[in-house]
């Protein structure tokens, strides 16, 4: 059975768990990172020199880090449970949105998440939080425009392109209640929330 090293409160771990749930692949998750520590232990650094989570470990000893890479690898390997679009251009669009989560949406919402969830009220940087909210709203508007054209981010079928961004929008909906109207994004998010794998691996985990 494959192993996922990482605590389930990590957004990057949640991406992988959601993908595994979509593909209905059995796995064992092992708590490391955050309060669990161990990511700086020698055994873990041998698998992941970044000292971050998640790390995938397969039965044959193969290991892989970087959450989006793990998702793409598993989807390509288990094509009978596809999250990977067959059409090359649609696949490229899915990759684009996965990368956009890393370069735009993730950096935008991170100061909001850390400020409101992981920082005591008296120590919060209000300016950083507000700037993060503005950037996140701007990113959400980009998504809303795309989702006015297609049912999902890469096209009209759910794919792994929706997963990393979906994890961020799960946070967005809770952390920025004063957001503008985004009917297309809201429609897409309702569809995402209805998926069994999202319910089982993401929605059950409070922000912490």
C-alpha positions in Angstrom: 0.0 0.0 0.0 1.3 3.4 -0.8 2.0 5.9 2.0 1.4 9.6 2.3 3.7 11.3 4.8 2.0 14.5 6.1 -0.6 15.8 8.5 -4.1 16.2 7.1 -4.4 19.9 8.0 -1.8 20.8 5.4 -3.3 22.2 2.2 -0.7 20.4 0.2 -1.4 17.1 1.8 -5.1 17.7 1.3 -4.6 18.0 -2.5 -3.0 14.5 -2.6 -5.6 13.0 -0.3 -8.4 14.4 -2.4 -6.9 13.0 -5.6 -6.5 9.6 -4.0 -10.1 9.8 -3.0 -11.2 10.6 -6.5 -9.2 7.6 -7.8 -10.4 5.4 -5.0 -6.8 4.3 -4.3 -6.0 2.7 -0.9 -3.3 4.5 1.1 -1.8 4.9 4.5 -1.3 8.4 5.8 1.4 9.0 8.4 1.3 12.2 10.6 4.4 14.3 10.2 4.9 18.0 10.0 3.6 20.8 12.2 3.0 19.7 15.7 4.0 16.2 14.8 7.5 17.1 13.8 9.8 14.5 12.3 10.3 16.3 9.0 13.9 17.2 10.0 14.7 13.6 11.1 17.3 11.9 9.0 14.9 9.2 7.7 12.5 11.9 6.4 15.1 14.1 4.9 16.4 11.1 3.0 13.0 11.1 1.3 12.3 14.8 1.1 15.3 17.1 1.7 13.0 20.1 1.8 11.7 19.0 5.2 8.1 19.7 3.9 4.9 17.7 3.4 3.6 15.7 1.7 5.9 12.9 0.5 4.7 9.9 -1.5 6.3 6.6 -0.7 5.3 3.6 -2.9 5.6 -0.1 -2.1 8.8 -0.5 -4.2 10.5 2.3 -2.3 10.0 5.0 -4.9 9.4 8.5 -3.3 8.2 11.7 -4.7 7.6 15.2 -3.2 5.8 18.3 -4.4 2.0 17.9 -4.1 1.1 18.8 -7.7 3.7 16.4 -9.1 2.4 13.6 -6.9 -1.1 14.1 -8.2 0.0 14.2 -11.8 2.2 11.1 -11.3 -0.6 9.0 -9.7 -3.2 10.1 -12.3 -0.9 9.1 -15.1 -0.1 5.8 -13.5 -3.7 4.9 -12.7 -5.3 5.8 -16.0 -8.3 3.6 -15.3 -9.2 6.1 -12.6 -8.4 9.1 -14.6 -8.1 12.6 -13.3 -5.7 13.4 -16.2 -7.4 14.7 -19.4 -6.7 12.5 -22.5 -6.6 15.5 -24.8 -3.1 17.1 -24.7 -4.4 20.7 -24.9 -6.9 20.1 -22.1 -4.2 18.4 -20.1 -2.0 21.5 -20.6 -4.8 23.7 -19.4 -5.2 21.6 -16.3 -1.4 21.9 -15.6 -1.7 25.6 -16.1 -4.3 26.0 -13.3 -2.3 23.7 -11.0 0.8 26.0 -11.6 -1.4 29.1 -11.2 -2.4 27.9 -7.8 1.3 27.8 -6.8 2.2 31.1 -8.4 -0.9 33.3 -7.8 -3.7 32.0 -5.7 -1.6 30.3 -3.1 0.7 33.2 -2.4 -2.3 35.6 -2.3 -4.3 33.7 0.3 -1.4 32.5 2.5 -1.0 35.7 4.5 -4.7 35.7 5.1 -4.7 32.1 6.3 -1.6 32.5 8.5 -2.8 35.8 9.9 -6.3 34.7 10.8 -5.8 31.1 11.6 -2.3 30.6 12.9 -1.5 34.0 14.5 -2.8 35.2 17.8 -5.1 38.2 17.4 -2.7 40.6 19.2 0.2 39.6 16.8 -1.6 39.9 13.5 -0.4 42.1 10.7 -3.6 43.8 9.6 -2.0 45.3 6.5 -0.6 42.0 5.3 -4.0 40.3 5.8 -5.8 43.1 4.0 -3.4 43.0 1.1 -3.7 39.2 0.9 -7.5 39.5 0.8 -7.3 42.0 -2.1 -5.0 39.7 -4.1 -7.1 36.7 -3.4 -10.3 38.4 -4.5 -8.5 39.5 -7.7 -7.5 35.8 -8.3 -11.0 34.6 -7.6 -12.3 37.0 -10.3 -9.9 35.4 -12.8 -11.4 32.0 -11.9 -14.9 33.3 -12.2 -14.2 34.6 -15.7 -12.9 31.3 -16.8 -15.7 29.4 -15.2 -18.2 31.5 -17.1 -16.8 29.7 -20.2 -16.3 26.1 -19.0 -17.9 23.9 -16.3 -14.5 23.2 -14.7 -11.2 25.0 -15.0 -9.6 23.0 -17.8 -12.8 22.2 -19.7 -16.2 20.7 -19.1 -15.0 17.7 -17.1 -13.6 17.6 -13.6 -9.8 17.0 -13.7 -6.8 17.3 -11.5 -6.6 20.9 -12.6 -9.5 21.7 -10.2 -8.0 20.1 -7.1 -5.2 22.5 -6.0 -7.3 25.5 -6.6 -10.3 23.9 -4.9 -8.2 23.6 -1.7 -7.5 27.3 -1.9 -11.2 28.2 -2.5 -12.1 26.1 0.5 -10.1 28.5 2.5 -11.3 31.6 0.6 -14.9 30.9 1.3 -14.3 30.7 5.0 -11.7 33.4 5.4 -13.1 36.2 3.2 -16.8 36.4 3.8 -16.9 40.0 2.5 -16.0 38.8 -1.1 -17.7 40.1 -4.2 -20.2 38.2 -6.3 -18.7 35.4 -8.3 -21.6 33.3 -9.6 -19.6 31.1 -11.9 -17.0 30.3 -9.2 -19.9 29.7 -6.7 -21.5 27.2 -9.2 -18.2 25.4 -9.7 -17.5 25.3 -5.9 -20.9 23.8 -5.2 -20.1 21.1 -7.7 -16.7 20.5 -6.1 -18.2 20.4 -2.6 -20.7 17.7 -3.7 -17.9 15.3 -4.7 -17.5 12.4 -2.3 -13.7 12.7 -2.2 -13.8 16.3 -1.3 -16.3 15.6 1.4 -14.3 12.7 2.8 -10.8 14.2 2.6 -11.2 18.1 2.8 -14.5 19.3 4.1 -14.2 17.2 7.3 -10.9 18.9 8.3 -11.3 22.3 10.0 -8.8 25.1 9.2 -6.0 25.0 11.7 
